[in-house]
């Protein structure tokens, strides 16, 4: 399984932007669909965004469409989540995940997960 390490979280104000990074190692990066989930206190983990192994397909939760963008840099084995117009309800622990199958990833059934990076948005 691929190992994943997230970074880039922090405390920001509503309306600000933030970019999360997820560095992958121990696997063939180009073979994996990559994605992001988040979990707020007292809530279940929820899907945020995903990208196919080729980068040709993306998927977003309705709550982040138009504000968040997922991208990947094959040369750096890294996937990014660019977040704009952040809202207090975006506050959560953000997890990076990888799976050979995009559908499996979107369902939250990936075998590889990072430790998470905290994003806190103040009003």
VOBA-1610 file (N, C-alpha, C; in pm, whole numbers, padded with zeros to 5 digits, always signed):
BEGIN
Unk+00083-00118+00000Unk+00000+00000+00000Unk+00087+00124+00000Unk+00036+00228-00058Unk+00108+00354-00064Unk+00096+00425+00070Unk+00204+00493+00108Unk+00203+00574+00231Unk+00174+00719+00195Unk+00095+00785+00278Unk+00049+00920+00248Unk+00076+01013+00366Unk+00127+01132+00337Unk+00153+01232+00441Unk+00095+01366+00396Unk-00001+01416+00475Unk-00065+01542+00443Unk+00008+01658+00511Unk-00007+01776+00451Unk+00046+01898+00510Unk-00032+02016+00456Unk-00013+02132+00519Unk-00074+02254+00468Unk-00193+02305+00544Unk-00238+02229+00643Unk-00352+02276+00720Unk-00316+02395+00807Unk-00418+02456+00867Unk-00392+02570+00954Unk-00519+02640+00995Unk-00500+02753+01061Unk-00612+02836+01106Unk-00623+02956+01013Unk-00739+02971+00952Unk-00762+03083+00860Unk-00896+03146+00890Unk-00920+03260+00829Unk-01048+03328+00845Unk-01141+03293+00731Unk-01268+03309+00755Unk-01368+03286+00650Unk-01335+03372+00528Unk-01344+03309+00411Unk-01313+03378+00288Unk-01170+03359+00240Unk-01085+03309+00327Unk-00944+03287+00291Unk-00928+03163+00205Unk-00806+03146+00157Unk-00771+03029+00077Unk-00661+02950+00148Unk-00653+02822+00113Unk-00552+02734+00173Unk-00527+02621+00074Unk-00404+02574+00068Unk-00373+02460-00018Unk-00316+02346+00065Unk-00381+02233+00057Unk-00333+02112+00123Unk-00249+02030+00025Unk-00149+01963+00079Unk-00065+01875-00001Unk-00066+01735+00058Unk-00047+01638-00027Unk-00039+01498+00018Unk+00073+01432-00061Unk+00179+01396+00008Unk+00293+01331-00056Unk+00278+01180-00043Unk+00293+01111-00155Unk+00278+00966-00159Unk+00413+00898-00177Unk+00429+00783-00115Unk+00551+00705-00129Unk+00519+00557-00114Unk+00609+00475-00162Unk+00594+00331-00144Unk+00504+00263-00245Unk+00465+00334-00348Unk+00381+00274-00450Unk+00399+00344-00582Unk+00332+00297-00682Unk+00338+00359-00813Unk+00229+00466-00819Unk+00270+00590-00796Unk+00175+00701-00781Unk+00080+00709-00899Unk+00133+00688-01017Unk+00052+00703-01137Unk-00055+00595-01151Unk-00049+00494-01066Unk-00148+00386-01072Unk-00266+00407-00980Unk-00260+00512-00900Unk-00361+00533-00797Unk-00452+00652-00826Unk-00580+00631-00804Unk-00671+00744-00790Unk-00642+00806-00654Unk-00650+00939-00646Unk-00619+01009-00522Unk-00738+01094-00481Unk-00751+01115-00351Unk-00864+01194-00308Unk-00850+01248-00168Unk-00952+01325-00128Unk-00956+01387+00003Unk-01091+01361+00069Unk-01087+01332+00195Unk-01204+01324+00281Unk-01181+01420+00398Unk-01287+01446+00472Unk-01274+01528+00592Unk-01368+01479+00699Unk-01331+01509+00823Unk-01414+01471+00936Unk-01415+01584+01037Unk-01533+01637+01061Unk-01551+01742+01161Unk-01585+01677+01295Unk-01559+01746+01405Unk-01590+01689+01537Unk-01735+01649+01549Unk-01759+01527+01593Unk-01894+01479+01613Unk-01966+01437+01486Unk-01896+01441+01374Unk-01958+01404+01248Unk-01884+01289+01183Unk-01950+01226+01088Unk-01888+01117+01016Unk-01793+01174+00910Unk-01697+01092+00873Unk-01606+01129+00766Unk-01685+01143+00637Unk-01652+01246+00559Unk-01724+01269+00434Unk-01629+01293+00318Unk-01675+01254+00201Unk-01598+01272+00079Unk-01588+01419+00042Unk-01472+01460-00007Unk-01451+01598-00049Unk-01422+01605-00199Unk-01318+01536-00243Unk-01277+01544-00383Unk-01192+01424-00420Unk-01191+01391-00549Unk-01110+01280-00597Unk-01069+01303-00741Unk-00959+01239-00777Unk-00908+01247-00914Unk-00861+01109-00956Unk-00891+01071-01079Unk-00851+00941-01131Unk-00699+00934-01147Unk-00648+00813-01169Unk-00504+00797-01179Unk-00445+00877-01294Unk-00524+00895-01399Unk-00476+00969-01515Unk-00495+01119-01501Unk-00576+01157-01405Unk-00609+01298-01391Unk-00722+01341-01481Unk-00774+01247-01559Unk-00877+01282-01656Unk-01016+01293-01599Unk-01034+01242-01481Unk-01167+01247-01418Unk-01155+01301-01277Unk-01246+01388-01241Unk-01250+01441-01106Unk-01393+01433-01052Unk-01402+01435-00922Unk-01533+01431-00857Unk-01525+01517-00732Unk-01632+01590-00705Unk-01636+01678-00590Unk-01768+01663-00514Unk-01760+01682-00385Unk-01882+01692-00306Unk-01953+01823-00344Unk-02084+01820-00339Unk-02161+01939-00375Unk-02123+02059-00288Unk-02089+02032-00165Unk-02060+02140-00071Unk-01932+02217-00103Unk-01846+02159-00189Unk-01719+02225-00220Unk-01704+02260-00368Unk-01799+02219-00449Unk-01790+02247-00593Unk-01780+02398-00618Unk-01688+02434-00705Unk-01668+02574-00736Unk-01574+02645-00641Unk-01541+02582-00528Unk-01451+02644-00430Unk-01321+02565-00415Unk-01328+02434-00427Unk-01211+02348-00409Unk-01170+02288-00544Unk-01040+02270-00560Unk-00987+02207-00680Unk-00881+02104-00641Unk-00896+01984-00694Unk-00796+01880-00671Unk-00704+01872-00792Unk-00576+01851-00766Unk-00479+01837-00875Unk-00368+01742-00829Unk-00290+01698-00924Unk-00181+01608-00889Unk-00058+01642-00972Unk+00059+01621-00911Unk+00187+01642-00977Unk+00260+01509-00975Unk+00262+01443-01090Unk+00322+01311-01097Unk+00472+01314-01069Unk+00537+01421-01108Unk+00681+01432-01087Unk+00716+01438-00939Unk+00624+01491-00859Unk+00648+01505-00715Unk+00571+01402-00634Unk+00499+01314-00699Unk+00416+01215-00628Unk+00327+01283-00523Unk+00267+01391-00563Unk+00191+01473-00469Unk+00055+01509-00528Unk-00045+01509-00441Unk-00178+01555-00479Unk-00210+01676-00393Unk-00282+01770-00451Unk-00313+01895-00382Unk-00464+01914-00373Unk-00503+01992-00273Unk-00640+02037-00263Unk-00635+02188-00241Unk-00666+02262-00345Unk-00672+02407-00335Unk-00811+02446-00289Unk-00815+02521-00181Unk-00943+02558-00122Unk-00956+02710-00120Unk-01064+02758-00178Unk-01093+02902-00181Unk-01224+02929-00108Unk-01245+03055-00074Unk-01370+03099-00011Unk-01408+03007+00104Unk-01314+02982+00191Unk-01337+02889+00301Unk-01445+02941+00395Unk-01520+02845+00448Unk-01631+02875+00538Unk-01605+02805+00672Unk-01665+02854+00779Unk-01650+02787+00908Unk-01690+02639+00902Unk-01787+02606+00819Unk-01831+02467+00809Unk-01730+02379+00736Unk-01625+02438+00680Unk-01517+02358+00621Unk-01418+02311+00727Unk-01435+02358+00849Unk-01346+02316+00957Unk-01354+02166+00979Unk-01240+02100+00971Unk-01236+01955+00984Unk-01092+01906+00977Unk-01076+01780+01008Unk-00949+01711+00984Unk-00957+01653+00843Unk-00864+01691+00759Unk-00866+01652+00619Unk-00769+01536+00596Unk-00820+01431+00535Unk-00743+01311+00510Unk-00720+01292+00361Unk-00601+01250+00327Unk-00568+01209+00191Unk-00585+01058+00181Unk-00629+01012+00066Unk-00650+00869+00047Unk-00617+00830-00095Unk-00583+00703-00113Unk-00544+00652-00244Unk-00603+00514-00268Unk-00638+00489-00390Unk-00691+00358-00427Unk-00666+00333-00576Unk-00642+00210-00613Unk-00628+00181-00757Unk-00758+00206-00834Unk-00870+00207-00763Unk-01000+00221-00828Unk-01069+00346-00775Unk-01104+00438-00867Unk-01165+00564-00826Unk-01296+00542-00751Unk-01377+00449-00801Unk-01507+00424-00738Unk-01491+00378-00593Unk-01392+00296-00570Unk-01363+00249-00434Unk-01322+00365-00345Unk-01240+00453-00399Unk-01195+00569-00323Unk-01311+00658-00285Unk-01395+00692-00381Unk-01509+00781-00355Unk-01602+00721-00249Unk-01610+00590-00246Unk-01695+00522-00148Unk-01632+00520-00010Unk-01509+00566+00001Unk-01442+00568+00130Unk-01383+00435+00170Unk-01364+00347+00074Unk-01317+00212+00103Unk-01171+00191+00064Unk-01096+00299+00052Unk-00955+00287+00016Unk-00876+00216+00125Unk-00767+00153+00083Unk-00682+00087+00179Unk-00573+00176+00235Unk-00550+00292+00174Unk-00442+00381+00215Unk-00497+00516+00258Unk-00458+00555+00379Unk-00502+00684+00434Unk-00384+00751+00504Unk-00383+00885+00497Unk-00286+00960+00573Unk-00335+00983+00715Unk-00255+01055+00793Unk-00290+01083+00932Unk-00380+01204+00946Unk-00389+01285+00843Unk-00478+01400+00846Unk-00406+01530+00877Unk-00464+01639+00828Unk-00415+01773+00859Unk-00535+01860+00894Unk-00522+01935+01002Unk-00636+02011+01055Unk-00653+02143+00981Unk-00776+02169+00943Unk-00814+02298+00884Unk-00920+02359+00975Unk-00892+02479+01022Unk-00987+02550+01108Unk-01017+02685+01046Unk-01145+02711+01023Unk-01186+02836+00960Unk-01268+02916+01062Unk-01219+03031+01098Unk-01289+03115+01194Unk-01381+03213+01122Unk-01489+03249+01188Unk-01587+03339+01127Unk-01555+03484+01155
//
